[in-house]
């Protein structure tokens, strides 16, 4: 009851269809099945505390009719739920954030300040014209500006407006209050060190390359996940077949034991032959136990691959692969074309190319930093002054009328950007260089070494890929030939067992010899199962070596990049 209720719940939650027989039509690849975040068993179906899950009970059936699962569905689920892949999904997101953040160096910076300053100084120049003992100046004001870095060329541009109001006791200042305003545009332009290959621009280039490499690394992880899922799928198929063979062998040995016991009771055979039959049953029981453990381990591996976090200590779900292990097509491989395809499709090579490009960028930056600093500093702006006439001053001779239009704060900026304004212009060159510039020269040497290492790494990777493709092609051919050889051996062992049984019926053989022939048949069937699994593994290994494994399963890398949680 527990197992059937579990199966019904999983079907209802995960697939949205009623439970069907093992051979029922599975969902098409584009209708990707989805397991919800709910538990894989109901509360009433959960095992009691201290009780073994049903699939771990000693006398429970080993291979049951569990959740049907096609290979395409297994791959689709693993790309959604595999935890190893979920970890890898964050690397491109982090690299993308770094790439976008690198442009933050070119964000305009708004700055402002306010000032209130009172200065009292002893008057060291007492005259009849200026008899006060202490000079007192009160300055109020502030400024606002924008700083901006220019991409590529590395120039700094600053716009700044400042304004102050000064109230004084001094008779040497002809306006009280005095309003000062200024507006300046200044720029520092590198002409040698920092031109193009400055730190912010170099970081933009590098972070963009690192983002591209992270995408290629993630694609490699997706390929490895698909390959691991496919191998886990066929390993489970092979494990189920090995259980079937072991159970069939055990049934044969038990039937032979019953027959031998009957013959012993009527005096046809001796007790020794009964003991031999009992030993044969015990040996096959041990084989069933071993194969059952391997099958349950294979179930866990596949469930972990396709369900990720849904695997729990008390999970009793069983997956039933629907693919036929013998429904394969023999493939021939053109190794030269396969290597060319690998050089085009393998993300590892693209990542290596981007590593070379990044080393080249670092080298260009290092060579630029070896140059002397030679900057052009330019500054242009206006200064304006306004205010009322200082009343402490003696009246002018001859008397002059005050200029009321120049007595308020706003008059200090009236002449900005006019021909009669108080223009200011500064042009300055700045030169400096460390002697003997050791750090910069050593950075260039380091950059050259790193570039050569990246180029050697890519060449080594090409040779590794060639070896992988050649090995995969050989393994595919060898496994195909192994299937044919294993089938011939199986047919031969089957015929020998049939003949030995006939001899036993005529009293010309013993149960021991029959069990020995039957053991040979089991070994031959196991070898064929292993050969079929090896062929599937070699087939997916070739697709991975060529870099075409995602095309083989119609997987778009952009569809699996977003995290699922």
Helices and strands as residue ranges (DSSP letters): H 2-10, I 11-15, G 54-56, E 67-69, H 71-81, H 83-102, G 103-106, E 109-122, E 134-149, E 156-168, E 175-190, H 199-265, H 271-307, G 308-310, E 319-321, H 335-345, H 347-369, E 373-389, G 404-406, G 409-413, E 423-432, H 438-505, H 511-546, H 549-552, G 557-560
